[in-house]
Amino acid sequence: MTCWLRINESTQSTLLVNISQRRVMTEQNTIEFIKLLDQASEKYCVKPGQIIRASVVSFDGDYAVVDAGLKSEAYVKKSEFKENAEGGALAIGSEYQFMVLDVGNNYGETSLSREKAVKFIVWESLAESFKNSSIVTGRILERVKGGFTVDVKGIKAFLPGSLVDVRPLLKDDAIQENQEFEFKIVKMDHRRNNLVVSRKSVLDAQTPKVDLSQRTDIAEGKQITGVVKNITDYGVFVDLGGVDGLLHITDISWKRLKHPSDMLKIGEEITVKVLHFEKEKNRVSLGLKQLAGDPWEDISQRYPVGSKVFGIVTNITDYGAFVELEEGIEGLVHVSEMSWTNKNIHPTKAVQLGDELEVMVLEVDAGRRRISLGLKQCQTNPWQQFSDRYSKGDHLDGVIKSIADFGVFVELESGIDGLIHLNDLSWVEVGEKVINDYSKGMEIKVIILNIDVKRERISLGHKQLVNDPIAEYLSNSRFDESVEAKVIEANSSRVILELENDIKAILKSSESKSDHYELGQTVPVYLVDRKNCFLVVSTQPAKVISDSLKHSQTEQDSTAMRRQAEEEPAQPTLGDIVRDQLDKRS
């Protein structure tokens, strides 16, 4: 059903105005609604890592409930507010900056961090300071290897020892924990949490620059007077009047110094020589020892090889001792030149620091500033004394000092040992069987086989004290006639037989098949050769008789090469060469 309504003109005008006004109000509301929607969208479109502001609305145990206008409130530990850079006590309604960790996770929770936000903000400010080379303030935490750790706005930074001051500091310099200083950042890496600062850069900027071009008294080769300002392990800094020069430890004295403080003290006035001058870098290198003459000049004339001099032991190492002959001149007594009899002696067993010694000059190398000295050359040579008293063939009594695989060492006199080689212990036994008959500390009679003074060796024999039973047996034997021998050992490697007078023999290897022989079996054999304490025999007459059997020789053939090696001259030591030269001069 359709209804019609008559309206007069005035009423119609009023209605049209109202409709128009409502249309305008609706458009305005729409605009305001869109603005509010945009603002809400901005709040809900935050991302992890973003910094936002939020207010504390309540507390729940150890947590502060924070409202950032997001989908849900966040819980932040109260302990994270300890480093509150904005100051003020933690209270409801307080507003802080937070870092977004997560928004609307699976449980609909929002995760924020006050601590990470503070660190992020601090790193941003430090990056700005690094970029602008501006000064930051830090507090010394503790001394560590290579420098100090510093607290810079809650970030732990490293201060290298070389960047603490404009000059190296002594160990007792006044850099204490909890002291505050100004620094400049010289290196930073936020990702690796690495921050390096320098106090030296701040001090350099505060120190007025000195124009050394106007200093006519500072020039290479000139002498200048200054005051010792600082002492380090490697040298001394000298105040030359507005500029510091470095006097390195090697340029303080010609003699060996353990530390610069052994010669110089802070505040002492000294005269030095300018060695190097770099105007561009304002660096001055100084020398003190250069004011005196070089003691190494004409060193060969003052200390000729073979001369004997006195000196003081200034340093002892594992390989020898350093002896000061005069100020700035030291020589080395190598451990091999300390004792005639003890080759493995430690230097501290022979000399002590401060001892005055008589030494012989063995070698002078002026170019390398080295002098080789000998201590034992100024003492009587016990090996020469022994050679003067005894000769080859003399019989002596000794005591076994040690036993080795190759023989027995026998002490003949104090510090004088001789060697009985394994082959010189017995005529009829070899190997471990012979060694087992001897023990350390046992008294033994020996005969001198050879004396080598240069090599400091004495060869001894024990079996030579009695006649050679094998030689005696051979002297009474015919080589073209067989002799009876009894099998006493038979195995896959050899067959051993026993002849008269307990003489042992070995069957030729080509005939020594153990399955052909039995223990106790008597076998006719012929003499073929001699090897050490065994005779070599064969079941067939020998076509060629060895020279050792023809001449009934003893073991001299088997040890001839060893005897020759013992008598060959050894490689002479430096001390031997010097001694020979002195003998020729006399």
PyMOL commands that set and color helices and strands:
alter all, ss='L'
color gray80, all
select helices_A, chain A and resi 9-44+78-81+114-132+161-163+200-206+212-214+249-251+260-262+289-291+299-302+335-337+347-350+376-378+382-389+422-424+432-435+463-465+469-475+500-502+509-511+514-516+547-550+556-567+574-585
alter helices_A, ss='H'
color red, helices_A
select strands_A, chain A and resi 51-60+63-67+74-77+95-102+111-113+135-144+147-152+155-160+180-189+194-198+223-231+235-239+244-248+269-278+283-287+308-317+320-326+329-334+356-365+370-374+395-404+407-413+416-421+443-452+457-461+483-490+495-498+504-507+522-531+534-538
alter strands_A, ss='S'
color yellow, strands_A
deselect
rebuild
show_as cartoon
